[in-house]
């Protein structure tokens, strides 16, 4: 049974389900709960994006803030994809 999975070219360490470890259902539930929190954070962060009205006359600063904001969203997307890969591994073995 594999204990790693690939996501965007990176190897993600996944749990090894065994009799002495956390149950498959608990692992999956915990992972899905974490994934939902990332989804919620992504939605909240999306709403908190920079707006040009807050950078009047400062287009360069707005563009920088927008680029940084998008990078933060991409980081959350990356964490979400990793959690999806882990959940898929846990669920696929059931």
N, C-alpha and C positions, 0 to 999 in steps of 0.2 A: 504494500500500500504506500503510495507516494506521500511524502510529507512536505512537498513543495509544489507550487503551481506558478505558472508564468503569467505576468500581467505587464503589458507594455514593455516586454523584453527584460523585465526584472523578475528575479526569483523571489517568491513570497513564501515564507515558512508558514506552514499550516499545521494545525494540531494533529497528533496521532491518536486516533480513537482507540482506547483500550479499556479493559475491565477495571483497572485501578484508577482510571482518570475520570474527568468530568464526563457526564453522559452526553451523547450526541445531541439530544434534544436541548439540554442546557446550553451547550456550546453554540448551537444554532440560534437559540433564543437570545443569548447575550450578544451575538454578532449582529443579528437583525435589529436589536435595540440600538446598538451603536450606529448601524447604518442609517436608521431613522433619524438619529440625532444629527448625523452629518447632513442628511437631506434638509432637516429643519434649519440647521446653521447656514446651509447654502441659500435657502430661501430668504432668511433674515439678512444675510450679507448682501444678497442681490438688491434688496430694498434699501440698503445703506450705501449704495454706490454714489460716487461723486456726480454732481449736477453742475452744468455750466453756470447757473445763476450764482453758485457759491464761489466762482472763480472769475467774476466779471473783469474783463480787461487783462486776464492772466491765462491766455489760451495755452501757453507752454506748461504752466503748472497744472492746468486741468488735464491736459493730455498725459502728463506724468501720473497724476492721481488716478486717472482712468486705467492706464496701463498697470499700475500697481494693484488696483482693485481687481482687474481681470486675472492677474497672477494669483491673488488670494483665492479667487473662485476656482481656478485651475488646481490649486493645491487641495482644496476640499474635494474636487472631482477625483483627483488621484487617490485620496484616502478612501472615497466611496468605492472606487473600482477595486481597490485592494480588498476591502471588506466584502464586496460582491464575490470576488474570487475565492475568498476563504469560506464564505457561506455555501458557495457552489460545491466546494470540496467536501464540506461537512455533510451537506444534504445529498450529494451524489453517492455517498458511501452507505446510505441508509437503507 
